[in-house]
C-alpha cells in the first residue's frame, strides 16, 4: 500500500482523502480505512471498485472452503481483499476443514447475499476428539497443514447470520468458520491487520497425516468477471 503517516494506528489511514489504492482500483485504501473504522461502506465507491475490478480482474484464487479471494491492496500494516461465493459450482480444498483462526485481526462487511459466521471455542484436551494443524505458507497458492501435538476439544458457538451492510469482526487467534449456502451468491469486503502470532491453526481429525499439502486453484478472469457481474446486479 501507499506510505503511512507516522504514528498511524490504522492500516489504511493514509487512504483517507486519497483517490487510489491498488493499481486500477479506485479508493481501495479509503474503503479499507472506512471498514477498519467501523463505519458503513458507501455504495457508490463500492460500485466503482467492482466495475474497475471487472475491467481488469486481479489474480484470484479459490480458498479451500469454497470462495474466491481477490487481493486488492496490502503492505506490512494490513491488507484489503474481496471474497466471492459463487451461486454455481465451487472449488473446495482436499481436505475441507473449515474451522480455523488467523494471525491477523479481521473486519468484514457483507456487500451482497447472506453469510453465516460461527465462532468456536477450542480447548486443549488430551482426551479431545480433534487436533490442531499449523498452516505454513510457501506461496500465495501453496501451503501445508502440519499436525501438531495439541489434541483439542471443540465447541460450536451460536451462529450469526449477516445480511448486506452488516459487518463482523474476528480477533486474531479466535476460531471461526464462514458459510454461504450452496446455490446462493455472496460477497464481502475484508480488511485485516497483522499481529505477532506465528502462524494460523486449522482444526482437523486427531489422526490425520503429519503433513497435508494444500493447493489453491487459480480463479480465471472469466470466472471472476462472471462473479463480479452477478455481484453488481445484486448490490442493494
FIKOLZA-1660 file (N, C-alpha, C; in steps of 0.1 Angstrom, whole numbers, plus 5000, padded with zeros to 4 digits):
% residues 236
   i   px   py   pz ch aa at
   1 5008 4988 5000  A  X  N
   1 5000 5000 5000  A  X CA
   1 5009 5012 5000  A  X  C
   2 5002 5024 5000  A  X  N
   2 5010 5036 4999  A  X CA
   2 5016 5040 5013  A  X  C
   3 5024 5050 5013  A  X  N
   3 5030 5054 5026  A  X CA
   3 5020 5058 5036  A  X  C
   4 5024 5056 5049  A  X  N
   4 5015 5059 5061  A  X CA
   4 5021 5071 5069  A  X  C
   5 5012 5079 5075  A  X  N
   5 5017 5089 5084  A  X CA
   5 5023 5083 5096  A  X  C
   6 5033 5090 5102  A  X  N
   6 5039 5085 5114  A  X CA
   6 5029 5084 5125  A  X  C
   7 5030 5072 5132  A  X  N
   7 5021 5071 5144  A  X CA
   7 5007 5066 5140  A  X  C
   8 5004 5063 5127  A  X  N
   8 4991 5059 5123  A  X CA
   8 4988 5045 5129  A  X  C
   9 4976 5044 5135  A  X  N
   9 4972 5031 5141  A  X CA
   9 4963 5023 5131  A  X  C
  10 4959 5029 5120  A  X  N
  10 4951 5022 5110  A  X CA
  10 4959 5018 5098  A  X  C
  11 4957 5006 5094  A  X  N
  11 4964 5001 5082  A  X CA
  11 4961 5009 5070  A  X  C
  12 4950 5016 5070  A  X  N
  12 4945 5023 5058  A  X CA
  12 4944 5038 5060  A  X  C
  13 4949 5043 5071  A  X  N
  13 4947 5057 5074  A  X CA
  13 4952 5066 5063  A  X  C
  14 4963 5063 5056  A  X  N
  14 4968 5071 5046  A  X CA
  14 4958 5073 5034  A  X  C
  15 4949 5064 5033  A  X  N
  15 4940 5064 5022  A  X CA
  15 4928 5074 5024  A  X  C
  16 4926 5079 5036  A  X  N
  16 4915 5088 5039  A  X CA
  16 4918 5101 5031  A  X  C
  17 4910 5104 5022  A  X  N
  17 4912 5116 5014  A  X CA
  17 4920 5113 5001  A  X  C
  18 4925 5100 5000  A  X  N
  18 4932 5096 4988  A  X CA
  18 4923 5092 4977  A  X  C
  19 4928 5090 4965  A  X  N
  19 4919 5087 4954  A  X CA
  19 4923 5073 4947  A  X  C
  20 4932 5066 4952  A  X  N
  20 4935 5053 4946  A  X CA
  20 4942 5044 4956  A  X  C
  21 4939 5031 4954  A  X  N
  21 4946 5021 4962  A  X CA
  21 4954 5012 4953  A  X  C
  22 4951 5000 4951  A  X  N
  22 4958 4991 4942  A  X CA
  22 4956 4997 4928  A  X  C
  23 4966 4994 4919  A  X  N
  23 4966 4999 4906  A  X CA
  23 4953 4996 4899  A  X  C
  24 4946 5006 4893  A  X  N
  24 4934 5005 4886  A  X CA
  24 4922 5003 4895  A  X  C
  25 4923 5004 4908  A  X  N
  25 4912 5002 4917  A  X CA
  25 4909 5015 4925  A  X  C
  26 4899 5022 4922  A  X  N
  26 4896 5035 4928  A  X CA
  26 4893 5033 4943  A  X  C
  27 4899 5041 4951  A  X  N
  27 4896 5042 4965  A  X CA
  27 4897 5030 4973  A  X  C
  28 4906 5020 4969  A  X  N
  28 4907 5008 4977  A  X CA
  28 4912 5011 4991  A  X  C
  29 4922 5019 4992  A  X  N
  29 4927 5022 5006  A  X CA
  29 4917 5029 5014  A  X  C
  30 4910 5039 5008  A  X  N
  30 4900 5047 5015  A  X CA
  30 4889 5037 5020  A  X  C
  31 4884 5028 5012  A  X  N
  31 4874 5019 5016  A  X CA
  31 4879 5010 5027  A  X  C
  32 4892 5006 5027  A  X  N
  32 4897 4999 5038  A  X CA
  32 4897 5006 5051  A  X  C
  33 4901 5019 5050  A  X  N
  33 4901 5028 5062  A  X CA
  33 4887 5029 5068  A  X  C
  34 4877 5031 5059  A  X  N
  34 4863 5032 5064  A  X CA
  34 4859 5019 5071  A  X  C
  35 4862 5008 5064  A  X  N
  35 4859 4995 5070  A  X CA
  35 4865 4993 5084  A  X  C
  36 4878 4996 5085  A  X  N
  36 4885 4994 5097  A  X CA
  36 4879 5003 5108  A  X  C
  37 4874 5015 5104  A  X  N
  37 4869 5024 5114  A  X CA
  37 4856 5020 5120  A  X  C
  38 4849 5010 5114  A  X  N
  38 4836 5006 5119  A  X CA
  38 4825 5013 5112  A  X  C
  39 4827 5022 5103  A  X  N
  39 4817 5029 5096  A  X CA
  39 4811 5020 5085  A  X  C
  40 4799 5022 5080  A  X  N
  40 4793 5015 5069  A  X CA
  40 4800 5019 5056  A  X  C
  41 4802 5010 5047  A  X  N
  41 4808 5013 5035  A  X CA
  41 4799 5020 5025  A  X  C
  42 4803 5031 5019  A  X  N
  42 4794 5038 5009  A  X CA
  42 4792 5030 4997  A  X  C
  43 4780 5030 4991  A  X  N
  43 4777 5022 4980  A  X CA
  43 4783 5026 4967  A  X  C
  44 4784 5040 4964  A  X  N
  44 4789 5044 4951  A  X CA
  44 4804 5040 4949  A  X  C
  45 4813 5042 4959  A  X  N
  45 4827 5037 4957  A  X CA
  45 4828 5022 4956  A  X  C
  46 4819 5015 4963  A  X  N
  46 4819 5000 4961  A  X CA
  46 4816 4996 4947  A  X  C
  47 4805 5003 4942  A  X  N
  47 4802 5000 4928  A  X CA
  47 4813 5003 4918  A  X  C
  48 4820 5015 4920  A  X  N
  48 4831 5018 4912  A  X CA
  48 4843 5009 4913  A  X  C
  49 4845 5004 4926  A  X  N
  49 4855 4994 4928  A  X CA
  49 4853 4981 4920  A  X  C
  50 4840 4976 4921  A  X  N
  50 4837 4964 4914  A  X CA
  50 4838 4965 4899  A  X  C
  51 4834 4977 4894  A  X  N
  51 4834 4979 4879  A  X CA
  51 4849 4979 4875  A  X  C
  52 4858 4986 4883  A  X  N
  52 4872 4986 4879  A  X CA
  52 4878 4972 4880  A  X  C
  53 4874 4964 4890  A  X  N
  53 4879 4951 4891  A  X CA
  53 4875 4942 4879  A  X  C
  54 4862 4944 4875  A  X  N
  54 4857 4937 4863  A  X CA
  54 4865 4940 4851  A  X  C
  55 4869 4953 4849  A  X  N
  55 4876 4957 4837  A  X CA
  55 4890 4950 4837  A  X  C
  56 4897 4950 4848  A  X  N
  56 4910 4944 4849  A  X CA
  56 4910 4935 4861  A  X  C
  57 4906 4922 4860  A  X  N
  57 4905 4914 4872  A  X CA
  57 4919 4911 4878  A  X  C
  58 4920 4912 4891  A  X  N
  58 4933 4908 4897  A  X CA
  58 4934 4893 4897  A  X  C
  59 4946 4888 4900  A  X  N
  59 4948 4874 4902  A  X CA
  59 4940 4869 4914  A  X  C
  60 4931 4859 4911  A  X  N
  60 4923 4854 4922  A  X CA
  60 4926 4839 4924  A  X  C
  61 4923 4834 4936  A  X  N
  61 4925 4820 4940  A  X CA
  61 4912 4815 4947  A  X  C
  62 4911 4802 4946  A  X  N
  62 4900 4795 4954  A  X CA
  62 4905 4792 4968  A  X  C
  63 4898 4797 4978  A  X  N
  63 4901 4793 4992  A  X CA
  63 4896 4779 4994  A  X  C
  64 4903 4771 5002  A  X  N
  64 4899 4757 5004  A  X CA
  64 4885 4755 5009  A  X  C
  65 4878 4765 5015  A  X  N
  65 4865 4764 5019  A  X CA
  65 4854 4768 5009  A  X  C
  66 4859 4771 4997  A  X  N
  66 4849 4773 4986  A  X CA
  66 4845 4787 4981  A  X  C
  67 4854 4797 4984  A  X  N
  67 4851 4810 4978  A  X CA
  67 4864 4816 4971  A  X  C
  68 4862 4826 4963  A  X  N
  68 4873 4832 4956  A  X CA
  68 4878 4844 4963  A  X  C
  69 4891 4844 4965  A  X  N
  69 4898 4855 4971  A  X CA
  69 4905 4864 4961  A  X  C
  70 4901 4877 4961  A  X  N
  70 4907 4887 4952  A  X CA
  70 4915 4897 4961  A  X  C
  71 4928 4896 4961  A  X  N
  71 4936 4906 4969  A  X CA
  71 4936 4920 4962  A  X  C
  72 4933 4930 4969  A  X  N
  72 4932 4943 4964  A  X CA
  72 4944 4952 4967  A  X  C
  73 4948 4951 4980  A  X  N
  73 4959 4960 4984  A  X CA
  73 4965 4954 4997  A  X  C
  74 4978 4956 4998  A  X  N
  74 4985 4951 5010  A  X CA
  74 4998 4957 5012  A  X  C
  75 5002 4958 5025  A  X  N
  75 5016 4962 5029  A  X CA
  75 5018 4956 5043  A  X  C
  76 5030 4958 5049  A  X  N
  76 5032 4952 5062  A  X CA
  76 5022 4956 5073  A  X  C
  77 5014 4966 5071  A  X  N
  77 5004 4971 5081  A  X CA
  77 4990 4966 5079  A  X  C
  78 4987 4959 5068  A  X  N
  78 4974 4955 5066  A  X CA
  78 4971 4951 5052  A  X  C
  79 4959 4945 5049  A  X  N
  79 4955 4941 5036  A  X CA
  79 4940 4943 5034  A  X  C
  80 4936 4944 5022  A  X  N
  80 4922 4945 5018  A  X CA
  80 4919 4935 5007  A  X  C
  81 4908 4927 5009  A  X  N
  81 4905 4916 5000  A  X CA
  81 4890 4916 4997  A  X  C
  82 4887 4910 4986  A  X  N
  82 4873 4908 4982  A  X CA
  82 4871 4893 4982  A  X  C
  83 4860 4888 4989  A  X  N
  83 4857 4874 4990  A  X CA
  83 4844 4872 4982  A  X  C
  84 4844 4862 4973  A  X  N
  84 4832 4860 4964  A  X CA
  84 4828 4845 4965  A  X  C
  85 4815 4843 4969  A  X  N
  85 4810 4829 4969  A  X CA
  85 4800 4828 4957  A  X  C
  86 4804 4820 4947  A  X  N
  86 4795 4818 4935  A  X CA
  86 4782 4810 4938  A  X  C
  87 4771 4813 4931  A  X  N
  87 4759 4806 4933  A  X CA
  87 4760 4792 4926  A  X  C
  88 4769 4791 4917  A  X  N
  88 4771 4778 4910  A  X CA
  88 4782 4770 4916  A  X  C
  89 4789 4762 4907  A  X  N
  89 4799 4753 4912  A  X CA
  89 4810 4760 4919  A  X  C
  90 4815 4754 4930  A  X  N
  90 4826 4759 4938  A  X CA
  90 4837 4749 4939  A  X  C
  91 4849 4754 4940  A  X  N
  91 4861 4745 4942  A  X CA
  91 4865 4745 4956  A  X  C
  92 4866 4733 4962  A  X  N
  92 4869 4731 4976  A  X CA
  92 4883 4724 4977  A  X  C
  93 4889 4727 4988  A  X  N
  93 4902 4720 4991  A  X CA
  93 4900 4706 4995  A  X  C
  94 4910 4698 4995  A  X  N
  94 4910 4684 5000  A  X CA
  94 4922 4683 5009  A  X  C
  95 4921 4682 5022  A  X  N
  95 4908 4681 5029  A  X CA
  95 4901 4694 5031  A  X  C
  96 4888 4694 5034  A  X  N
  96 4880 4705 5036  A  X CA
  96 4877 4706 5051  A  X  C
  97 4886 4714 5058  A  X  N
  97 4885 4715 5073  A  X CA
  97 4881 4730 5075  A  X  C
  98 4869 4734 5078  A  X  N
  98 4865 4748 5078  A  X CA
  98 4869 4756 5090  A  X  C
  99 4871 4749 5102  A  X  N
  99 4873 4757 5114  A  X CA
  99 4888 4761 5115  A  X  C
 100 4890 4774 5116  A  X  N
 100 4904 4779 5116  A  X CA
 100 4905 4792 5124  A  X  C
 101 4917 4797 5126  A  X  N
 101 4919 4810 5132  A  X CA
 101 4928 4818 5122  A  X  C
 102 4932 4830 5126  A  X  N
 102 4940 4838 5117  A  X CA
 102 4951 4845 5126  A  X  C
 103 4962 4849 5119  A  X  N
 103 4973 4856 5126  A  X CA
 103 4970 4871 5126  A  X  C
 104 4959 4875 5119  A  X  N
 104 4955 4889 5118  A  X CA
 104 4942 4892 5124  A  X  C
 105 4939 4905 5127  A  X  N
 105 4926 4910 5131  A  X CA
 105 4918 4912 5118  A  X  C
 106 4906 4908 5118  A  X  N
 106 4897 4908 5106  A  X CA
 106 4884 4915 5109  A  X  C
 107 4881 4924 5099  A  X  N
 107 4868 4930 5099  A  X CA
 107 4862 4929 5085  A  X  C
 108 4850 4924 5084  A  X  N
 108 4844 4921 5071  A  X CA
 108 4830 4927 5070  A  X  C
 109 4826 4933 5059  A  X  N
 109 4812 4938 5056  A  X CA
 109 4806 4930 5045  A  X  C
 110 4794 4926 5046  A  X  N
 110 4787 4919 5036  A  X CA
 110 4782 4929 5025  A  X  C
 111 4786 4927 5013  A  X  N
 111 4782 4935 5001  A  X CA
 111 4769 4930 4995  A  X  C
 112 4768 4917 4994  A  X  N
 112 4755 4911 4989  A  X CA
 112 4754 4897 4994  A  X  C
 113 4742 4892 4994  A  X  N
 113 4740 4878 4999  A  X CA
 113 4739 4877 5014  A  X  C
 114 4739 4865 5019  A  X  N
 114 4738 4862 5033  A  X CA
 114 4749 4853 5037  A  X  C
 115 4756 4857 5048  A  X  N
 115 4768 4849 5053  A  X CA
 115 4765 4845 5067  A  X  C
 116 4768 4832 5070  A  X  N
 116 4766 4828 5084  A  X CA
 116 4781 4826 5090  A  X  C
 117 4783 4834 5100  A  X  N
 117 4796 4833 5107  A  X CA
 117 4794 4827 5121  A  X  C
 118 4802 4817 5123  A  X  N
 118 4801 4810 5136  A  X CA
 118 4815 4809 5143  A  X  C
 119 4815 4812 5156  A  X  N
 119 4827 4811 5163  A  X CA
 119 4828 4798 5170  A  X  C
 120 4840 4793 5174  A  X  N
 120 4842 4781 5181  A  X CA
 120 4851 4782 5193  A  X  C
 121 4848 4776 5203  A  X  N
 121 4857 4775 5215  A  X CA
 121 4865 4763 5214  A  X  C
 122 4878 4764 5213  A  X  N
 122 4888 4753 5211  A  X CA
 122 4897 4752 5223  A  X  C
 123 4896 4741 5230  A  X  N
 123 4903 4739 5243  A  X CA
 123 4913 4728 5242  A  X  C
 124 4925 4730 5246  A  X  N
 124 4935 4719 5246  A  X CA
 124 4930 4708 5256  A  X  C
 125 4930 4695 5251  A  X  N
 125 4924 4685 5260  A  X CA
 125 4930 4672 5255  A  X  C
 126 4938 4665 5264  A  X  N
 126 4945 4652 5260  A  X CA
 126 4934 4642 5255  A  X  C
 127 4922 4643 5259  A  X  N
 127 4911 4634 5255  A  X CA
 127 4903 4639 5244  A  X  C
 128 4907 4650 5238  A  X  N
 128 4899 4657 5228  A  X CA
 128 4898 4648 5215  A  X  C
 129 4887 4650 5208  A  X  N
 129 4885 4642 5195  A  X CA
 129 4889 4650 5183  A  X  C
 130 4897 4660 5184  A  X  N
 130 4902 4668 5173  A  X CA
 130 4917 4672 5175  A  X  C
 131 4923 4677 5165  A  X  N
 131 4937 4681 5167  A  X CA
 131 4940 4694 5159  A  X  C
 132 4949 4702 5164  A  X  N
 132 4953 4714 5157  A  X CA
 132 4964 4711 5147  A  X  C
 133 4963 4717 5135  A  X  N
 133 4972 4717 5124  A  X CA
 133 4977 4731 5121  A  X  C
 134 4990 4733 5122  A  X  N
 134 4996 4746 5118  A  X CA
 134 4997 4748 5103  A  X  C
 135 4994 4760 5099  A  X  N
 135 4994 4763 5085  A  X CA
 135 5007 4770 5081  A  X  C
 136 5015 4764 5072  A  X  N
 136 5027 4770 5067  A  X CA
 136 5025 4773 5052  A  X  C
 137 5028 4786 5049  A  X  N
 137 5026 4790 5035  A  X CA
 137 5040 4791 5028  A  X  C
 138 5040 4785 5016  A  X  N
 138 5052 4786 5008  A  X CA
 138 5050 4797 4997  A  X  C
 139 5038 4797 4991  A  X  N
 139 5034 4808 4982  A  X CA
 139 5020 4811 4985  A  X  C
 140 5015 4821 4977  A  X  N
 140 5001 4825 4979  A  X CA
 140 4991 4814 4975  A  X  C
 141 4996 4805 4967  A  X  N
 141 4987 4794 4962  A  X CA
 141 4990 4780 4969  A  X  C
 142 5001 4779 4976  A  X  N
 142 5005 4767 4982  A  X CA
 142 5008 4768 4997  A  X  C
 143 5003 4758 5004  A  X  N
 143 5006 4758 5018  A  X CA
 143 5006 4743 5023  A  X  C
 144 5009 4741 5036  A  X  N
 144 5009 4728 5041  A  X CA
 144 5003 4729 5055  A  X  C
 145 4995 4719 5059  A  X  N
 145 4990 4717 5072  A  X CA
 145 4998 4707 5079  A  X  C
 146 5004 4711 5091  A  X  N
 146 5013 4703 5098  A  X CA
 146 5007 4699 5111  A  X  C
 147 5005 4686 5113  A  X  N
 147 4999 4681 5125  A  X CA
 147 5007 4684 5138  A  X  C
 148 5000 4690 5148  A  X  N
 148 5007 4694 5160  A  X CA
 148 5005 4683 5170  A  X  C
 149 5011 4685 5182  A  X  N
 149 5009 4676 5193  A  X CA
 149 4999 4681 5203  A  X  C
 150 4989 4689 5197  A  X  N
 150 4978 4695 5205  A  X CA
 150 4965 4689 5202  A  X  C
 151 4960 4679 5209  A  X  N
 151 4947 4674 5208  A  X CA
 151 4937 4685 5215  A  X  C
 152 4926 4686 5209  A  X  N
 152 4917 4697 5214  A  X CA
 152 4902 4692 5214  A  X  C
 153 4895 4699 5222  A  X  N
 153 4880 4697 5223  A  X CA
 153 4874 4710 5217  A  X  C
 154 4864 4708 5208  A  X  N
 154 4858 4719 5201  A  X CA
 154 4843 4721 5204  A  X  C
 155 4839 4733 5207  A  X  N
 155 4825 4736 5210  A  X CA
 155 4821 4747 5200  A  X  C
 156 4810 4744 5193  A  X  N
 156 4804 4754 5183  A  X CA
 156 4796 4764 5191  A  X  C
 157 4799 4777 5189  A  X  N
 157 4790 4787 5195  A  X CA
 157 4779 4790 5186  A  X  C
 158 4768 4798 5191  A  X  N
 158 4757 4801 5182  A  X CA
 158 4761 4808 5170  A  X  C
 159 4755 4805 5158  A  X  N
 159 4759 4812 5146  A  X CA
 159 4753 4826 5145  A  X  C
 160 4759 4834 5137  A  X  N
 160 4753 4847 5134  A  X CA
 160 4751 4848 5119  A  X  C
 161 4738 4852 5115  A  X  N
 161 4735 4853 5101  A  X CA
 161 4736 4868 5098  A  X  C
 162 4744 4871 5087  A  X  N
 162 4746 4885 5084  A  X CA
 162 4741 4888 5070  A  X  C
 163 4736 4900 5068  A  X  N
 163 4729 4905 5056  A  X CA
 163 4737 4917 5050  A  X  C
 164 4734 4921 5038  A  X  N
 164 4741 4933 5032  A  X CA
 164 4742 4945 5042  A  X  C
 165 4753 4951 5042  A  X  N
 165 4757 4963 5050  A  X CA
 165 4759 4959 5065  A  X  C
 166 4758 4947 5069  A  X  N
 166 4762 4942 5082  A  X CA
 166 4776 4938 5082  A  X  C
 167 4783 4940 5093  A  X  N
 167 4797 4936 5094  A  X CA
 167 4800 4927 5106  A  X  C
 168 4811 4920 5106  A  X  N
 168 4815 4912 5117  A  X CA
 168 4830 4913 5118  A  X  C
 169 4835 4910 5130  A  X  N
 169 4849 4910 5133  A  X CA
 169 4854 4897 5139  A  X  C
 170 4866 4893 5136  A  X  N
 170 4872 4881 5142  A  X CA
 170 4886 4885 5147  A  X  C
 171 4888 4883 5160  A  X  N
 171 4901 4886 5165  A  X CA
 171 4911 4876 5162  A  X  C
 172 4924 4880 5161  A  X  N
 172 4935 4870 5158  A  X CA
 172 4934 4860 5169  A  X  C
 173 4935 4847 5165  A  X  N
 173 4935 4836 5174  A  X CA
 173 4922 4830 5178  A  X  C
 174 4911 4837 5173  A  X  N
 174 4897 4832 5176  A  X CA
 174 4893 4823 5164  A  X  C
 175 4888 4811 5168  A  X  N
 175 4885 4801 5158  A  X CA
 175 4871 4805 5152  A  X  C
 176 4869 4803 5139  A  X  N
 176 4856 4806 5133  A  X CA
 176 4855 4799 5120  A  X  C
 177 4843 4799 5114  A  X  N
 177 4841 4795 5100  A  X CA
 177 4830 4803 5095  A  X  C
 178 4831 4807 5082  A  X  N
 178 4820 4814 5075  A  X CA
 178 4814 4805 5064  A  X  C
 179 4801 4806 5063  A  X  N
 179 4794 4797 5053  A  X CA
 179 4784 4805 5045  A  X  C
 180 4783 4802 5032  A  X  N
 180 4773 4807 5024  A  X CA
 180 4766 4795 5018  A  X  C
 181 4753 4794 5019  A  X  N
 181 4746 4782 5014  A  X CA
 181 4748 4780 4999  A  X  C
 182 4750 4767 4996  A  X  N
 182 4752 4763 4982  A  X CA
 182 4740 4768 4973  A  X  C
 183 4743 4773 4961  A  X  N
 183 4733 4779 4952  A  X CA
 183 4730 4793 4954  A  X  C
 184 4737 4800 4964  A  X  N
 184 4735 4814 4967  A  X CA
 184 4748 4822 4965  A  X  C
 185 4746 4834 4960  A  X  N
 185 4757 4843 4958  A  X CA
 185 4760 4851 4971  A  X  C
 186 4772 4854 4973  A  X  N
 186 4776 4864 4984  A  X CA
 186 4789 4870 4981  A  X  C
 187 4791 4882 4986  A  X  N
 187 4804 4889 4985  A  X CA
 187 4807 4897 4998  A  X  C
 188 4819 4897 5002  A  X  N
 188 4823 4905 5014  A  X CA
 188 4836 4913 5011  A  X  C
 189 4837 4924 5017  A  X  N
 189 4850 4932 5016  A  X CA
 189 4856 4930 5030  A  X  C
 190 4869 4926 5030  A  X  N
 190 4876 4922 5042  A  X CA
 190 4889 4930 5044  A  X  C
 191 4890 4936 5056  A  X  N
 191 4902 4943 5059  A  X CA
 191 4909 4936 5071  A  X  C
 192 4922 4934 5070  A  X  N
 192 4930 4927 5080  A  X CA
 192 4941 4936 5085  A  X  C
 193 4945 4933 5098  A  X  N
 193 4957 4939 5104  A  X CA
 193 4965 4928 5110  A  X  C
 194 4978 4928 5107  A  X  N
 194 4987 4917 5112  A  X CA
 194 4989 4918 5127  A  X  C
 195 4993 4907 5133  A  X  N
 195 4997 4906 5147  A  X CA
 195 5011 4899 5147  A  X  C
 196 5016 4896 5159  A  X  N
 196 5028 4889 5160  A  X CA
 196 5027 4874 5162  A  X  C
 197 5014 4869 5159  A  X  N
 197 5012 4855 5160  A  X CA
 197 5020 4848 5149  A  X  C
 198 5025 4836 5152  A  X  N
 198 5035 4829 5142  A  X CA
 198 5028 4824 5130  A  X  C
 199 5017 4816 5132  A  X  N
 199 5010 4810 5121  A  X CA
 199 4996 4807 5125  A  X  C
 200 4987 4806 5115  A  X  N
 200 4973 4802 5118  A  X CA
 200 4972 4787 5121  A  X  C
 201 4961 4783 5127  A  X  N
 201 4957 4769 5130  A  X CA
 201 4944 4765 5123  A  X  C
 202 4944 4753 5120  A  X  N
 202 4932 4746 5114  A  X CA
 202 4928 4735 5123  A  X  C
 203 4915 4733 5126  A  X  N
 203 4911 4721 5134  A  X CA
 203 4909 4709 5124  A  X  C
 204 4915 4698 5127  A  X  N
 204 4914 4686 5119  A  X CA
 204 4912 4674 5127  A  X  C
 205 4912 4662 5121  A  X  N
 205 4910 4650 5128  A  X CA
 205 4922 4647 5137  A  X  C
 206 4919 4638 5147  A  X  N
 206 4930 4635 5157  A  X CA
 206 4941 4627 5151  A  X  C
 207 4939 4620 5140  A  X  N
 207 4949 4610 5135  A  X CA
 207 4952 4613 5120  A  X  C
 208 4952 4625 5116  A  X  N
 208 4954 4628 5102  A  X CA
 208 4969 4627 5099  A  X  C
 209 4973 4628 5086  A  X  N
 209 4987 4627 5082  A  X CA
 209 4996 4638 5089  A  X  C
 210 5009 4636 5090  A  X  N
 210 5017 4645 5096  A  X CA
 210 5018 4658 5089  A  X  C
 211 5018 4657 5075  A  X  N
 211 5018 4669 5066  A  X CA
 211 5007 4667 5056  A  X  C
 212 4999 4678 5054  A  X  N
 212 4989 4677 5043  A  X CA
 212 4991 4689 5034  A  X  C
 213 4996 4686 5021  A  X  N
 213 4997 4698 5012  A  X CA
 213 4984 4703 5007  A  X  C
 214 4983 4716 5006  A  X  N
 214 4971 4723 5001  A  X CA
 214 4974 4732 4990  A  X  C
 215 4968 4730 4979  A  X  N
 215 4969 4739 4967  A  X CA
 215 4957 4747 4965  A  X  C
 216 4958 4760 4962  A  X  N
 216 4947 4769 4959  A  X CA
 216 4946 4771 4944  A  X  C
 217 4936 4765 4937  A  X  N
 217 4935 4767 4923  A  X CA
 217 4933 4782 4919  A  X  C
 218 4938 4785 4907  A  X  N
 218 4936 4799 4902  A  X CA
 218 4921 4801 4898  A  X  C
 219 4916 4812 4901  A  X  N
 219 4903 4816 4895  A  X CA
 219 4905 4824 4882  A  X  C
 220 4899 4819 4872  A  X  N
 220 4902 4825 4859  A  X CA
 220 4896 4839 4857  A  X  C
 221 4901 4848 4849  A  X  N
 221 4895 4861 4846  A  X CA
 221 4880 4859 4842  A  X  C
 222 4877 4849 4834  A  X  N
 222 4863 4846 4830  A  X CA
 222 4854 4844 4843  A  X  C
 223 4859 4835 4852  A  X  N
 223 4852 4832 4864  A  X CA
 223 4850 4845 4872  A  X  C
 224 4860 4853 4873  A  X  N
 224 4860 4865 4882  A  X CA
 224 4850 4875 4876  A  X  C
 225 4851 4877 4863  A  X  N
 225 4842 4887 4856  A  X CA
 225 4827 4882 4858  A  X  C
 226 4824 4870 4856  A  X  N
 226 4811 4865 4858  A  X CA
 226 4806 4867 4872  A  X  C
 227 4815 4865 4882  A  X  N
 227 4811 4867 4896  A  X CA
 227 4809 4882 4899  A  X  C
 228 4817 4890 4894  A  X  N
 228 4816 4905 4896  A  X CA
 228 4803 4910 4889  A  X  C
 229 4800 4905 4877  A  X  N
 229 4787 4908 4871  A  X CA
 229 4775 4905 4880  A  X  C
 230 4776 4893 4886  A  X  N
 230 4765 4889 4895  A  X CA
 230 4764 4898 4907  A  X  C
 231 4776 4901 4913  A  X  N
 231 4776 4909 4925  A  X CA
 231 4770 4923 4922  A  X  C
 232 4775 4929 4910  A  X  N
 232 4770 4942 4907  A  X CA
 232 4755 4942 4905  A  X  C
 233 4749 4932 4899  A  X  N
 233 4735 4931 4897  A  X CA
 233 4728 4929 4911  A  X  C
 234 4734 4923 4921  A  X  N
 234 4728 4920 4933  A  X CA
 234 4730 4931 4944  A  X  C
 235 4739 4941 4942  A  X  N
 235 4741 4951 4952  A  X CA
 235 4728 4958 4956  A  X  C
 236 4726 4959 4969  A  X  N
 236 4713 4966 4973  A  X CA
 236 4713 4981 4970  A  X  C
% end
